[in-house]
Amino acid sequence: MIYRLPPLNALRVFEAAARHLSFKEAAAELHITQAAVSHQIKTLEDFLGIELFRREGRGVQLTEAGRSSLPKLREGFDALAAAVETIHVRSAETQLVITAPPVFAARWLMPRLAEFGRRAPDIEVRVVGSSRMVDAGALDSAKLLGDLDLRGETSGVEIHLGAGDYPGFRADRLFSVAMVLVASPDLEPPLREPADLAQHVLLHDDALDLVAHGNAWQKWLEAAGVADRVDGARGPHFSTNMLSIEAASQKLGVALALRPMVDADLASARLVEPFDIEVKPGLAYYLVCPELIADRPAVAAFRAWLLEKAAEPSNGTPDRSASRPATPPTQRTARAAPRRSPAGSAPGRKPRSARRRAAASRSR
């Protein structure tokens, strides 16, 4: 059968421009000029004899014809890519790029990655930390893996913290998260009750605000019942949870963090969790990759290993939320684990005031 088709490159440019609703962003993605995008769109419109875009202000919008053709065009590109994939032999593929939120990469993945290296010694791993992976479920799936050339020899997967809505991608749920308060065990004055936070610096994390769908501290203070006594807006801001957690360990203030990302810090007493109050934003970590490359050897090996690690009880937060609704963000949640010592007092010891009274009694 002979198909009367427009130039393939023009279709490719149209798909990118329609996805972004921006000639400028399409040009950046395709590494061509904005003028070249306009030229390709004009070529396609002339071929079809119909307008695909209309200008509105400084941007563009799809016409009805452009909007209705886009889903089938995407299906066509996916089918074409799949056909090429079946031809391309990848048995010798040895490179895998893993892009993840910095705190996940450093505090969860790094302590376990050596085991994957022993299991798959022929796979060369490159780990990239990116706060773009914290999408709170709102990231346009078209932007996923946007820098990865699926025609290349390197496979890529991403770890996302979100709600799991990634159409067109294979997404495996790893585990859910809970937002908790952490501080140095040597923090002064000690934290005895949530209202004591009024005496301390609140360390803010921009990425955690995305997770909480607003001011993370405000949500936690509401859950603790002290939002009217502690100003949740004050305090310095940090770009990632890695920085705010480190600041808390250095007694610069009190931070919010995600479990299980801080489980190792809590177990080693580098940090303490003074209050059994957690906020569950209803999000989880997901392993995300295009369906097109999901069965490549390097991707399949990493996926099998990662799901195995995520399911281990030692992970700290096994995914219990899959069997019940997520806790509303402003609800207190008590865990079965014993309550930790307040910040500022040594774990397992009485508060300083109680020790002083005991010492005075012995001296008498």
C-alpha positions as CSV (number, residue, x, y, z in Angstrom):
1,M,0.0,0.0,0.0
2,I,1.3,3.5,-0.9
3,Y,0.7,6.1,1.8
4,R,0.4,9.7,0.9
5,L,2.1,11.2,4.0
6,P,3.5,14.7,4.8
7,P,7.2,15.0,5.6
8,L,8.0,12.9,8.7
9,N,10.1,15.7,10.1
10,A,7.2,18.2,9.9
11,L,5.0,15.7,11.8
12,R,7.7,15.3,14.4
13,V,7.9,19.1,14.9
14,F,4.1,19.4,15.1
15,E,3.9,16.7,17.8
16,A,6.5,18.5,19.9
17,A,4.9,22.0,19.4
18,A,1.4,20.6,20.2
19,R,2.7,18.8,23.3
20,H,4.3,22.0,24.7
21,L,1.9,24.5,23.2
22,S,5.0,26.5,22.5
23,F,7.2,26.8,19.4
24,K,10.0,28.0,21.6
25,E,10.0,24.9,23.8
26,A,9.6,22.6,20.8
27,A,12.7,24.2,19.3
28,A,14.7,23.7,22.5
29,E,13.6,20.0,22.7
30,L,14.4,19.3,19.0
31,H,17.6,21.4,19.0
32,I,16.5,23.6,16.1
33,T,15.6,27.3,15.9
34,Q,12.1,28.7,16.6
35,A,12.0,29.9,13.0
36,A,12.6,26.3,11.8
37,V,9.7,25.1,13.9
38,S,7.4,27.8,12.3
39,H,8.6,26.7,8.9
40,Q,7.9,23.0,9.5
41,I,4.4,23.8,10.9
42,K,3.7,26.0,7.8
43,T,4.9,23.2,5.5
44,L,2.5,20.7,7.2
45,E,-0.4,23.1,7.2
46,D,0.1,23.8,3.4
47,F,0.3,20.0,2.8
48,L,-3.0,19.4,4.7
49,G,-4.7,22.5,3.6
50,I,-5.9,23.3,7.1
51,E,-4.7,25.5,10.0
52,L,-3.3,23.5,13.0
53,F,-2.5,26.3,15.4
54,R,-3.9,29.7,16.2
55,R,-2.0,32.4,18.0
56,E,-3.4,33.7,21.3
57,G,-1.5,36.5,22.9
58,R,2.1,35.5,23.1
59,G,1.4,31.8,22.9
60,V,-0.3,29.3,20.6
61,Q,-3.4,27.0,20.9
62,L,-4.4,24.0,18.8
63,T,-7.3,24.3,16.5
64,E,-9.9,21.5,16.6
65,A,-8.2,19.8,13.7
66,G,-4.8,19.9,15.4
67,R,-6.3,18.7,18.7
68,S,-8.1,15.7,17.2
69,S,-5.2,14.5,15.2
70,L,-2.6,14.6,18.0
71,P,-3.6,11.3,19.8
72,K,-3.4,9.2,16.6
73,L,-0.1,10.9,15.6
74,R,1.4,10.0,19.0
75,E,0.2,6.4,18.6
76,G,1.9,6.4,15.2
77,F,5.2,7.6,16.5
78,D,5.0,5.0,19.3
79,A,4.4,2.2,16.9
80,L,7.2,3.4,14.6
81,A,9.6,3.5,17.5
82,A,8.5,0.1,18.7
83,A,9.1,-1.3,15.2
84,V,12.6,0.1,15.2
85,E,13.2,-1.2,18.7
86,T,12.5,-4.8,17.6
87,I,15.1,-4.5,14.8
88,H,17.8,-3.0,17.0
89,V,19.8,-5.7,18.9
90,R,20.5,-4.7,22.4
91,S,21.9,-7.8,24.0
92,A,25.2,-6.0,24.6
93,E,23.7,-3.0,26.3
94,T,25.6,-2.1,29.4
95,Q,24.7,1.5,30.3
96,L,21.9,2.7,32.6
97,V,21.1,6.2,33.6
98,I,19.1,6.5,36.9
99,T,17.6,10.0,37.6
100,A,16.1,10.4,41.1
101,P,15.4,13.1,43.7
102,P,18.6,14.0,45.4
103,V,17.4,12.9,48.9
104,F,16.3,9.5,47.5
105,A,19.5,9.0,45.6
106,A,21.8,9.8,48.5
107,R,19.8,8.4,51.5
108,W,18.0,5.4,50.1
109,L,19.6,4.3,46.8
110,M,23.3,4.8,47.5
111,P,23.5,2.5,50.6
112,R,22.0,-0.3,48.5
113,L,23.5,0.3,45.1
114,A,26.7,-1.7,45.7
115,E,24.5,-4.8,45.9
116,F,23.1,-4.1,42.4
117,G,26.7,-3.7,41.1
118,R,27.5,-7.2,42.5
119,R,24.4,-8.7,40.9
120,A,24.8,-7.0,37.5
121,P,28.6,-6.2,37.2
122,D,28.3,-5.7,33.4
123,I,25.9,-2.8,33.8
124,E,27.5,0.6,34.0
125,V,25.3,2.9,36.2
126,R,25.2,6.7,36.1
127,V,23.1,8.3,38.9
128,V,21.7,11.8,38.3
129,G,20.1,13.8,41.1
130,S,17.3,16.1,40.0
131,S,14.6,17.9,42.1
132,R,12.5,17.8,38.9
133,M,11.7,14.2,39.9
134,V,9.6,15.6,42.8
135,D,6.5,16.2,40.7
136,A,3.7,15.7,43.3
137,G,1.7,13.9,40.6
138,A,1.3,17.1,38.5
139,L,4.2,16.7,36.0
140,D,3.1,16.4,32.4
141,S,4.1,12.9,31.3
142,A,5.4,14.3,28.1
143,K,8.3,15.9,30.0
144,L,9.4,12.6,31.5
145,L,12.8,11.4,30.3
146,G,12.8,14.4,28.0
147,D,16.6,14.4,27.6
148,L,16.9,10.7,26.8
149,D,17.3,9.6,23.2
150,L,15.4,6.3,23.0
151,R,17.4,5.5,19.8
152,G,20.7,5.5,21.7
153,E,22.6,2.7,23.4
154,T,22.0,4.1,26.9
155,S,18.8,3.2,28.7
156,G,17.3,5.5,31.3
157,V,14.9,5.2,34.2
158,E,13.6,7.8,36.6
159,I,12.5,7.7,40.2
160,H,9.5,10.0,40.8
161,L,7.8,11.1,43.9
162,G,4.2,11.6,42.8
163,A,0.7,10.2,42.6
164,G,1.5,7.6,40.0
165,D,-0.3,9.1,37.0
166,Y,2.2,8.5,34.1
167,P,0.2,7.6,31.0
168,G,2.3,5.9,28.3
169,F,5.0,5.0,30.8
170,R,5.5,1.9,32.9
171,A,5.3,3.0,36.6
172,D,6.1,0.6,39.5
173,R,5.2,1.8,43.0
174,L,8.1,1.4,45.4
175,F,6.7,2.7,48.7
176,S,4.7,5.6,50.2
177,V,6.1,8.4,52.3
178,A,5.2,10.2,55.5
179,M,6.3,13.7,56.5
180,V,7.8,13.9,60.1
181,L,9.6,16.4,62.2
182,V,13.3,15.8,62.9
183,A,15.9,17.7,65.0
184,S,19.3,17.2,66.5
185,P,19.3,15.3,69.8
186,D,21.4,18.1,71.3
187,L,18.9,20.9,70.3
188,E,18.4,23.5,73.0
189,P,16.0,24.3,74.5
190,P,14.5,20.8,74.3
191,L,11.2,20.1,72.5
192,R,8.7,18.8,75.0
193,E,5.5,19.6,73.1
194,P,4.7,21.0,69.6
195,A,4.1,24.4,71.0
196,D,7.8,24.6,71.9
197,L,8.5,25.1,68.2
198,A,7.7,28.8,68.7
199,Q,11.2,29.0,70.4
200,H,13.0,27.4,67.4
201,V,14.0,28.2,63.8
202,L,11.8,26.3,61.3
203,L,13.9,25.1,58.3
204,H,11.9,25.1,55.1
205,D,12.4,22.8,52.0
206,D,11.0,24.0,48.7
207,A,10.7,20.5,47.3
208,L,8.8,19.4,50.4
209,D,6.3,22.2,49.8
210,L,5.6,20.6,46.5
211,V,4.9,17.3,48.2
212,A,2.6,18.9,50.7
213,H,0.8,20.9,48.1
214,G,1.5,24.1,50.0
215,N,3.5,25.2,53.0
216,A,4.7,21.9,54.5
217,W,5.3,23.4,57.9
218,Q,1.8,24.8,58.0
219,K,0.3,21.4,57.2
220,W,2.4,19.8,60.0
221,L,1.5,22.4,62.5
222,E,-2.2,22.0,61.7
223,A,-1.8,18.2,62.3
224,A,-0.1,19.0,65.6
225,G,-2.9,21.4,66.6
226,V,-0.5,24.4,67.2
227,A,-0.9,26.3,63.9
228,D,-2.4,29.2,65.9
229,R,0.6,29.4,68.2
230,V,3.6,28.8,65.9
231,D,4.2,30.8,62.8
232,G,4.7,28.3,60.0
233,A,5.9,30.9,57.5
234,R,9.1,32.1,59.3
235,G,12.5,30.5,58.9
236,P,15.1,30.1,56.1
237,H,14.5,28.1,52.9
238,F,16.5,25.4,51.3
239,S,16.2,24.0,47.8
240,T,16.3,20.4,48.7
241,N,15.5,18.2,51.7
242,M,19.2,17.1,51.7
243,L,20.2,20.6,52.8
244,S,17.4,21.1,55.4
245,I,18.1,17.8,57.0
246,E,21.8,18.6,57.2
247,A,21.0,22.0,58.7
248,A,18.8,20.3,61.4
249,S,21.6,17.9,62.3
250,Q,23.9,20.9,62.8
251,K,21.4,22.4,65.2
252,L,20.5,25.3,62.9
253,G,16.8,24.6,63.6
254,V,14.1,22.0,63.2
255,A,13.3,20.4,59.8
256,L,10.6,18.3,58.2
257,A,11.7,15.1,56.4
258,L,10.2,12.1,54.6
259,R,10.3,8.7,56.0
260,P,11.9,6.4,55.1
261,M,14.6,8.8,53.8
262,V,15.7,9.6,57.4
263,D,15.3,6.2,59.0
264,A,19.1,5.7,59.0
265,D,19.6,9.0,60.7
266,L,17.0,8.2,63.4
267,A,18.4,4.7,64.0
268,S,21.9,6.1,64.5
269,A,20.5,8.9,66.8
270,R,22.1,11.5,64.4
271,L,18.5,12.9,64.4
272,V,15.5,12.4,66.6
273,E,11.8,12.5,66.0
274,P,10.4,14.2,69.1
275,F,6.7,13.8,68.3
276,D,4.6,10.9,67.0
277,I,2.9,13.1,64.4
278,E,3.2,12.5,60.7
279,V,1.5,13.9,57.7
280,K,0.7,11.6,54.8
281,P,0.4,13.5,51.5
282,G,-0.8,10.4,49.6
283,L,2.3,10.2,47.4
284,A,4.8,7.5,46.8
285,Y,8.1,6.8,45.0
286,Y,7.7,5.3,41.6
287,L,10.1,3.7,39.2
288,V,9.2,5.2,35.8
289,C,10.4,4.4,32.3
290,P,8.9,4.4,28.8
291,E,7.1,1.2,27.8
292,L,9.3,1.1,24.8
293,I,12.5,0.3,26.7
294,A,11.0,-1.4,29.8
295,D,12.2,-4.8,28.6
296,R,15.7,-3.9,27.7
297,P,18.2,-6.1,29.7
298,A,19.7,-3.3,31.8
299,V,16.2,-1.8,32.6
300,A,14.7,-5.2,33.4
301,A,17.6,-6.1,35.7
302,F,17.5,-2.9,37.6
303,R,13.7,-3.0,37.9
304,A,13.7,-6.5,39.4
305,W,16.4,-5.6,41.9
306,L,14.8,-2.3,42.9
307,L,11.3,-3.8,43.5
308,E,12.9,-6.5,45.6
309,K,14.7,-3.9,47.7
310,A,11.6,-1.7,48.1
311,A,9.6,-4.7,49.4
312,E,12.1,-5.5,52.2
313,P,10.8,-4.8,55.7
314,S,14.1,-3.2,56.5
315,N,13.1,-0.5,54.0
316,G,11.5,1.3,57.0
317,T,8.2,2.2,55.3
318,P,6.7,-0.9,53.6
319,D,3.8,0.2,51.4
320,R,0.8,-0.3,53.5
321,S,-1.2,2.5,51.8
322,A,-2.0,0.3,48.8
323,S,-4.7,-1.5,50.8
324,R,-6.3,1.5,52.4
325,P,-7.0,5.2,51.6
326,A,-4.2,7.7,52.3
327,T,-4.5,9.6,55.6
328,P,-5.7,13.2,55.0
329,P,-2.9,15.7,55.2
330,T,-4.2,17.3,58.4
331,Q,-4.8,14.1,60.4
332,R,-2.5,13.0,63.3
333,T,-1.2,9.5,62.9
334,A,0.2,7.4,65.8
335,R,2.7,4.7,64.9
336,A,3.2,1.5,66.7
337,A,6.9,2.3,67.3
338,P,7.8,3.5,70.8
339,R,7.9,7.3,71.2
340,R,11.4,8.8,70.7
341,S,13.1,11.0,73.3
342,P,12.5,14.7,73.0
343,A,15.2,16.7,71.1
344,G,17.7,18.0,73.6
345,S,17.6,15.0,75.9
346,A,19.7,11.8,75.4
347,P,17.7,8.8,74.2
348,G,16.6,6.5,77.0
349,R,17.5,9.0,79.8
350,K,15.3,11.1,82.0
351,P,15.0,14.9,81.2
352,R,17.7,17.1,82.7
353,S,15.4,18.6,85.3
354,A,14.4,15.1,86.6
355,R,18.1,14.1,86.8
356,R,18.9,17.3,88.8
357,R,16.1,16.6,91.3
358,A,17.3,13.0,91.7
359,A,20.8,14.2,92.4
360,A,19.7,16.8,94.9
361,S,17.7,14.1,96.8
362,R,20.8,11.8,97.0
363,S,22.9,14.6,98.3
364,R,20.5,15.3,101.1
